[in-house]
Amino acid sequence: MTTRRTLLAGLMPMVALATSARGQFLEPAGGGDGGIALGDVRVQKYRVGVAVTAEGGPCRGIYATLPVPHEWPEQKVRVVNEETTPHVKSLRYRMLPGDIKQLVVEIPDLPSGQQAKAVVTFELERAAILAPKDTAGLKPPEKPDRALKAHLGPSPYIEARDPKIVRLAKATGADLEGWKKVEAIYDTVRDKVEYRNGELKGARRALADGWGDCEELTCLFIAMCRAEDIPARTVWVEGHCYPEFHLVDAAGTGHWYPCQVAGTRSFGAMPDQLPILQKGDAFRDPDRPGKQLRYVSEFMKGAAVEGGGTPRVTWIREGA
C-alpha cells in the first residue's frame, strides 16, 4: 500500500506535464468582490492506472483501487481514453464520501509471467485562483452545515485541540476577525515553522520542532484555523499539498480560499495549476474499514493461490 508521503516524494519530479493555455473559466457563482475568481487555465493530459505482473506462478482475485482527479470549481476533468489488457475483467469508477473519486480495477485470473494493465488518460483544465477584491465582510460561518463541520475538528496529523496549538491560535487571532484573523494565522505558521523536507510528523511536532515540509505547514495552519472555528482542509495536488479555508460573504455565500503556506507567499490565491487529486484530510474507504485516512492512497488485494505466484504491482501516475 502506498503512503501519501511516499507518493509525494515519488511525484515531485513529475510537474512538467504536457500543457497548453486555454483562455479563462467563467467566474464561479458567488465570485467577484467577496469570492474567488478563476484566471488563466492550463490544459494537461494525466494518466492514472495500474500494471500487475504474476511472478513465480499464477495469481487470482486481484482487486485494485486508485484515486483519480475529480471536478472542482477550478478544475474540469474529462476521460479521453481507457486502456485495458485482456486479463482485466472490469474497470469502473466510484465515489466515496468527501468527493473522492476512485478507479476500481478487477483482474480475476492472471497466468504466470503475464501482465494485466489498466490505464485511464484524463484531460484536465486547471485554472489559477485569484484573490477576492474585497475581504472586509468575510467571516466564519455562524451555523456550519454537516459538510463544513467535518473540517472543524481534528484529523490525522491535524491536532486541532492540542493545548499549545489552541493557545497559539487564540493569541494570534486576538482582536482580529475574518480575513485578517486567518491571514495572521498564515503569517504565524510561516514565521514559526521553517520549510524543510523531512518525515511526516503532523502539526503538533512541527510546532515543537520549528520545522516541517508542505504537509506539516499545511497541518498546522489547518489546526489553528479549526481551533478558531474556521473550517479548513487540505488540497492534495501533484507532488504537493496546500490548505484552503472557508469564509462567508455579506450575502451569506460561503467560499473556499486557498493559500500557499509552504514556499512563495500567496494568501487567498493560488497561481499553481497542478492537477488536483483530492480535497480533505479525514476519509473512510470501505476497503479499509475502521481506519480514518488522511489521504486515500492506492490499494490492492488478491486471493492466495496454492502453489501460485506473487503479484508485482506498478502504480501509474504521469503526464501524457
C-alpha positions in Angstrom: 0.0 0.0 0.0 1.4 3.4 -0.9 1.6 6.1 1.8 0.9 9.7 0.9 4.4 10.7 2.0 5.9 8.1 -0.5 3.5 9.3 -3.2 4.5 12.9 -2.7 8.2 12.0 -2.9 7.7 9.9 -6.0 5.7 12.6 -7.8 7.8 15.6 -7.1 9.8 15.3 -10.4 6.6 14.9 -12.4 5.4 18.5 -12.5 6.3 19.0 -16.2 3.1 17.6 -17.7 2.0 18.2 -21.3 0.2 21.6 -21.1 -1.3 24.4 -23.1 -3.1 27.6 -22.2 -6.8 27.9 -22.9 -8.3 31.3 -22.1 -10.2 31.6 -18.8 -13.0 29.8 -16.9 -16.1 31.8 -16.2 -16.1 33.2 -12.7 -17.9 30.8 -10.4 -21.2 31.7 -8.7 -20.5 34.0 -5.8 -17.2 35.2 -7.2 -16.3 38.9 -7.6 -15.8 41.2 -4.6 -16.2 38.6 -1.9 -15.4 35.4 -3.7 -12.6 33.9 -5.7 -12.3 34.3 -9.4 -10.6 31.9 -11.8 -7.8 33.1 -14.0 -5.5 31.5 -16.6 -6.4 27.9 -17.5 -3.8 25.3 -18.3 -4.9 22.1 -20.2 -2.9 19.0 -19.4 -3.1 15.2 -20.0 -2.8 13.0 -17.0 -2.6 9.2 -16.9 -3.6 7.1 -13.9 -3.5 3.3 -13.8 -2.1 0.0 -12.5 0.0 -2.8 -14.0 0.2 -6.2 -12.3 2.6 -9.0 -13.2 2.2 -12.6 -11.9 5.7 -13.6 -10.7 6.6 -17.2 -9.8 3.1 -18.6 -10.7 -0.5 -17.6 -11.4 -2.4 -15.0 -9.3 -6.1 -14.8 -8.7 -8.7 -12.3 -7.4 -6.7 -9.2 -7.9 -8.7 -6.1 -6.9 -7.2 -2.6 -7.0 -8.4 1.0 -6.3 -6.8 4.3 -7.3 -7.8 7.9 -6.6 -8.3 9.8 -9.8 -8.9 13.5 -10.5 -12.4 14.9 -9.8 -14.1 18.1 -10.8 -13.8 21.2 -8.6 -14.6 24.8 -9.4 -11.1 25.4 -10.6 -10.7 22.0 -12.3 -12.6 20.4 -15.1 -12.0 16.7 -15.9 -12.7 14.6 -19.0 -11.8 11.0 -19.7 -10.2 10.8 -23.1 -9.0 7.2 -23.2 -9.4 3.9 -21.2 -6.8 1.2 -22.0 -7.1 -2.3 -20.6 -5.4 -5.6 -21.4 -7.4 -8.9 -21.9 -7.0 -10.1 -18.3 -8.7 -7.1 -16.9 -12.4 -8.0 -16.3 -13.7 -4.7 -15.0 -12.7 -1.1 -15.0 -15.2 1.3 -13.3 -15.4 4.4 -11.1 -17.0 5.0 -7.7 -17.4 8.0 -5.4 -16.5 8.0 -1.7 -17.8 10.4 0.9 -15.9 13.7 0.7 -16.0 13.7 -3.1 -13.2 11.2 -3.6 -13.3 9.5 -7.0 -11.7 6.1 -7.3 -10.8 3.9 -10.3 -11.7 0.3 -9.5 -9.9 -2.5 -11.4 -10.7 -6.2 -11.1 -8.4 -9.0 -12.5 -9.9 -12.4 -11.7 -7.1 -14.6 -13.0 -3.6 -13.8 -14.2 -1.4 -16.6 -15.6 2.2 -16.9 -14.5 4.5 -14.4 -16.2 1.6 -12.4 -17.6 0.9 -8.8 -17.0 -2.5 -7.1 -16.7 -2.8 -3.4 -17.2 -5.5 -0.7 -16.9 -4.7 3.0 -17.6 -7.1 5.9 -17.9 -6.0 9.2 -19.6 -7.7 12.3 -18.4 -7.7 15.8 -19.8 -7.6 18.4 -17.1 -8.4 22.1 -17.4 -6.9 23.6 -14.3 -7.4 27.3 -13.5 -5.3 29.6 -11.4 -7.3 31.2 -8.5 -7.3 34.9 -8.0 -7.7 36.6 -4.6 -11.1 38.3 -3.8 -11.3 42.0 -4.4 -12.9 42.9 -1.1 -12.3 40.9 2.1 -13.8 43.3 4.6 -17.1 41.5 5.2 -15.8 37.9 5.1 -16.3 35.9 8.3 -16.5 32.2 9.5 -19.9 30.6 9.1 -22.1 31.0 12.2 -24.0 27.8 11.7 -21.8 25.4 9.7 -23.6 22.6 8.0 -22.7 18.9 8.3 -20.2 19.1 5.4 -18.4 22.1 7.0 -18.3 20.5 10.4 -16.2 17.7 9.0 -13.5 20.4 8.6 -13.7 21.8 12.1 -12.3 19.0 14.2 -9.1 17.0 14.5 -7.9 14.9 11.6 -4.9 12.5 11.3 -1.8 14.7 12.0 -4.0 17.8 12.4 -4.3 18.1 16.2 -6.8 21.0 16.3 -7.4 20.5 20.0 -3.8 20.3 21.2 -3.5 22.9 24.0 -0.3 24.5 22.6 -1.9 24.9 19.2 -5.2 26.2 20.6 -3.3 28.8 22.8 -1.2 29.9 19.8 -4.3 30.2 17.6 -6.2 32.3 20.2 -3.2 34.6 20.8 -2.6 35.1 17.1 -6.3 35.8 16.3 -7.0 38.0 19.4 -8.8 41.3 18.4 -8.9 40.2 14.7 -11.8 38.9 12.7 -12.5 37.2 9.4 -9.9 37.5 6.7 -7.4 39.4 8.9 -7.5 36.7 11.5 -6.8 33.9 9.0 -4.0 35.9 7.4 -2.5 36.4 10.9 -2.6 32.6 11.4 -1.0 32.1 8.0 1.9 34.5 8.8 2.4 33.0 12.2 2.7 29.5 10.8 5.3 30.7 8.2 7.2 32.5 10.9 7.3 29.7 13.4 7.9 26.7 11.2 10.8 26.6 8.8 10.0 25.0 5.4 12.3 21.9 5.4 11.8 18.4 4.0 11.5 15.5 6.5 9.4 12.8 7.8 5.6 13.1 8.3 5.0 14.2 11.8 2.0 16.5 11.9 1.0 19.9 13.3 2.0 19.4 17.0 5.5 18.2 16.3 6.1 20.7 13.6 5.3 23.5 16.0 7.5 21.9 18.7 10.4 21.3 16.3 10.1 24.6 14.4 10.4 23.0 11.0 8.5 20.8 8.6 7.6 20.4 4.9 4.5 21.3 3.0 2.4 18.8 4.8 3.4 20.0 8.3 2.9 23.7 7.5 -0.5 22.8 6.0 -1.4 20.7 9.0 -0.5 23.5 11.5 -2.4 26.2 9.5 -5.5 24.0 9.3 -5.3 23.0 13.0 -5.0 26.7 14.1 -7.9 27.7 11.8 -10.1 24.9 13.2 -9.2 25.9 16.8 -10.7 29.3 15.9 -13.8 27.7 14.4 -12.8 28.5 10.8 -13.3 25.5 8.5 -10.1 24.4 6.7 -9.0 21.4 4.7 -6.1 20.0 2.7 -5.8 20.2 -1.0 -3.7 17.4 -2.5 -2.2 18.2 -5.9 0.5 16.6 -8.0 3.6 16.3 -5.7 2.4 18.9 -3.2 -0.3 20.0 -0.8 -1.7 23.3 0.5 -4.6 24.4 2.6 -8.0 26.0 1.9 -10.1 27.9 4.5 -13.8 28.7 4.3 -15.4 32.1 5.0 -18.9 33.5 4.3 -19.5 36.8 2.5 -22.1 39.5 3.4 -24.7 37.8 1.3 -24.3 34.6 3.2 -22.5 32.7 0.5 -19.6 30.6 1.5 -16.3 30.3 -0.4 -13.1 28.2 -0.1 -10.0 30.3 -0.3 -6.5 28.7 -0.9 -3.1 29.7 0.3 0.4 28.6 -0.4 1.7 28.1 3.2 5.0 26.5 2.1 7.2 28.3 -0.3 6.4 31.6 -2.1 3.9 33.7 -0.2 0.4 33.5 -1.7 -2.6 34.1 0.5 -6.2 33.8 -0.8 -5.0 33.0 -4.3 -3.3 30.0 -6.0 -1.1 30.6 -9.0 -0.1 26.9 -9.2 -2.0 24.8 -11.7 -1.0 21.3 -10.8 -3.6 18.5 -11.1 -5.9 18.4 -8.0 -6.1 14.8 -6.8 -8.4 15.2 -3.8 -9.5 17.7 -1.1 -9.8 16.9 2.6 -7.9 15.0 5.3 -10.3 12.6 7.0 -11.7 9.9 4.8 -13.2 6.4 5.0 -12.6 3.7 2.4 -14.9 0.6 2.5 -11.8 -1.5 1.5 -10.0 -0.3 4.7 -12.7 -0.5 7.4 -12.0 1.0 10.8 -9.3 3.3 9.5 -9.5 7.1 9.1 -7.4 8.1 6.2 -5.6 11.3 5.8 -5.2 10.7 2.1 -7.0 8.0 0.0 -4.0 6.2 -1.5 -3.8 3.3 -3.9 -5.0 -0.1 -2.6 -4.7 -3.7 -3.8 -5.6 -7.1 -2.6 -5.7 -10.6 -4.1 -6.7 -14.2 -3.1 -4.0 -16.7 -2.3 -3.5 -19.4 -4.8 -2.0 -22.7 -3.7 1.4 -23.0 -5.4 0.8 -19.7 -7.1 2.9 -16.7 -7.6 3.1 -13.2 -6.2 1.5 -10.2 -7.9 4.0 -7.4 -8.5 2.2 -4.0 -8.8 3.3 -0.8 -10.5 1.1 2.2 -9.9 1.0 4.7 -12.9 0.7 8.4 -12.5 2.3 10.5 -15.2 1.8 13.3 -17.7 0.7 12.1 -21.1 
